[in-house]
Amino acid sequence: MTGPRRWLVSLAMVVGVCSAAGAAAPPLAVPAPVAPGARERIELVIRDALVSTQVDGPIHAMRREVFEYLLDHPEFATHVTRALGLARYRVWQAGNELWIDDGWGTRGTFAVVHAAPGVRMYLARGAFQQRFLPEMRGEAVGMFEYGFRTETDGRTMVTTRATGYLQVDNNFLRMLGRIAAPFVQAKADKETGQLLRVFARASRAIEENPADVCQKVSERPDVPRRELEHFRALLRVS
């Protein structure tokens, strides 16, 4: 079987086993403070998106200051999730860029283009590689929304929602249109939901035994010590 034909068969099999695509994300209003250059790129991605997704995460307990610290220190947050064995995500700084590798074939750069109470907007560019499938390159826009409420027992509960739009550069995938879209949609839905569930599981571990979490993170040789000490202070662990 030739390369293109083998790829089409593989794609057809993947599409056949993928669950039905989630609901497409609603139109996204770009916040006014976003700089003109980033705004143009964001609007282009949204306009030409092959797929979009919106996922609500599990409600979980975590104090606001701890949640926002992890949210605004993604490199350190991935040290926490890796120390707990929850995910392969790795984030690191290279020059002026933040890089991310999910450990399953997706790798690229991302930047926070808007940050305000209860919301973060991201612009990312990267590639997804998997055996028997062509490299999928593209650009993505992500909106992460969160809120807090206090329960009668005094705990702070966190609600989260992630909205994303994915533009694919690969002309062959774009040409396939409806055939490729279910695969890309399933990948987007799965990755978005998985990320929110990882955050919820990390929150649960921190709430249940903060000292154990700090100990596991401190055992990582490459964890930033200053951020670790700040995290330890937030968790009130001596």
N, C-alpha and C positions, 0 to 999 in steps of 0.2 A: 504494500500500500504506500503510495507516495506521501511526502510530508504534508502538503495541504489537505489531502483527503484524510490522513490519519488525524490531523488536528481537528477537522470538522467532526469526525466520529467521536473524538474525545469530548469536544464541546457539546455535542448532542447528548452524550451520556451524562455529562455534568448537569446540563440544563434539565434533563429528565429526572434526576434525583433531587434537584434543588426544591426546597419548599416554595410555596407560592410567595411572590414578592409582597413585602409590606406596603402599606399605604405610602404614596409619594408625599414628600414634604410639601407643606404649603408654601406660597410665595414668601420670600424672605426680604424683609426691609433692612437695608444696610444702615446701621446706626450713623447719625450725622457726624460724629467725631472722626470717623474713619478717613484717613488721608486720601486725597484724590487718586494717586497712583494705585494704591491698594483697592480703592473703591472700583476703579475700572476693571481690574483683574477679577475681583469678586463678582461683579455684575456679568462679566463675560462667562465665567464658569457656570454661574446659575443659569444664564440664558442658553448655553450650549451643553448643559449637563446631560449625560447619557442616562443617568439614574439619580434619584434623590431618595433620602430615607429620613425617618423621624422615629426615634425610639425613646420610650420612657424607661428609666432605670428603676431598680428595686428601691423602695424606701428603706433607709437605714439610719442608725444612730451615729452621730459624730458631732462634736462641738465645732462651732463655726470657725474658730481660730485655727483648729487643726485641719479641718477640711480645706480652708482657703490657703493654708501654708503648703499643703501637698499640691493643690491645684496650681499654685504659682511657682512651684519648684519641681517641674516635671522630671528633671534628671534624678533628684532625690527620691521622688515618688516611685520611680521604677526600681530604685535600690530597695525600697520597702516591699514592693510586690514580688521582686525576685527573691529577696531574703525569706519571704513567707511561702515561696514556691507556688505563687498564684498565676504567674504569667512570665513570658519571655521578653516582654517589652524592655527596650533599652533606649534611653535618651542621653545624648551627650552634646556638648558645645564644641563647635569647630569654627574658629574665627568668629564672625558675627552671626552664624547660623546655628540653629538647633536641629540636630539630626535625630531620627527615630528609626528603630528596627524592631518589628513586631516578633521576630524570631520564626516567622512562618512564610517568609518570602516578600514581605512588604518593607520597603526602605525608602526614606526620603527626608526632605527638610520641611520645617514648618515654622511659622511665626505667629505670635499673638498680635492681631491687628486692632483689636478693641477689647478693653477690659473695664467693666463697671460692676457695681454690686449686683450679684445674681446672674451675670452673663460674661462669657468670654467668646470672642470670635477668632477663628484661626484660618490661615491660608497655608496650604501645603502643596508640595510638589514631590512626586516620587514614582516608584515603579513597583509592580507586583510580578514576581516570577514563580512559575510552577512547572513541573515536568509535563511535557507533551503539549503545553500551551505557549503561545507567543508572549513575549514580554508585554505587559500592559502598563504603559506610561500615561501619566495624566496629572491633572491639578484638581485639588479639592478645597471646598469651603466648608468649614464646620462651625456650628453655633452650639455652645454648651450653656444651658440654663439650669439654675439651681435655686432652691429656696429652703428656708428653715421654719420649723414650728416646734413649740415646746409642749411636751406631753405632760399629763398630770403628775407623773412620777419625777418630773424635772429633766428628763432626757431631751436632748435636741435631736429632732429627726430631720433628715435631709431628703428632699425630692430632687430628682435630676431628669433632664431631657436633653438628648443630643439630636441635632438636625444636620444633615450633610448633603452636599451636592458634589457629584463626581463627573469631571470632564475627561474623556479618554482621547489620547493623541493618536493611538493606533488606527490608521485608516481602514485596515481590514476589519477590525472590530466594529468601527462606525458603519462600514458598508453593510455588515451583517445585520445591523440595526436590531430588529425585534428578536432575532435568534440569539444574539450575544447579550442583550439587555437582561434577561432573567438570571444569567450567570453572574453578571456584574452586580445586579441588584441583590442577589442572595449573598454575595461576598460583602457588600456594603452593610446590609442588615445584620449579618452575623458578626462582623467586626465591631460595629457600633454597639450592639447589645453586649458583646463579650467585654468590651472596655468598661461599660457601666457596671456590669456584674463584678468585674475584678475590683473596681473601686469599692463597691458595697462589701465584698468579702474582706478586703483590707480594713475597712472601717470596723467591721464586726470583730476582727482579730484585735484591733487597737482598743476597742471598747472593753473587750473581755479580759485582756491581759497586756496592758501597755508595757510593763517591764519586760515581758518575754519578747515583744516585738522589738523594743530598743536593743535588747541583747542580740537578737538575730541580725538586725541591721548593722550593729557595731562590729560584728564578726566579718563583715565584708571588707576586704583590704582596700578597695578603691572608693569607699564611701566618703564624701566630703565631710571632714570632721566638724567644721563650723556649723554646717547644716544639721549634722547629727546632734550636736549639743543644743541647738535651738529647738529641734524636734523633741529632744528629751525634756527640755524645760516646758514646752507646751503640754506634754503628756504628764508633767509633774512627777517624773521619775528621777530619783536621786542617783 
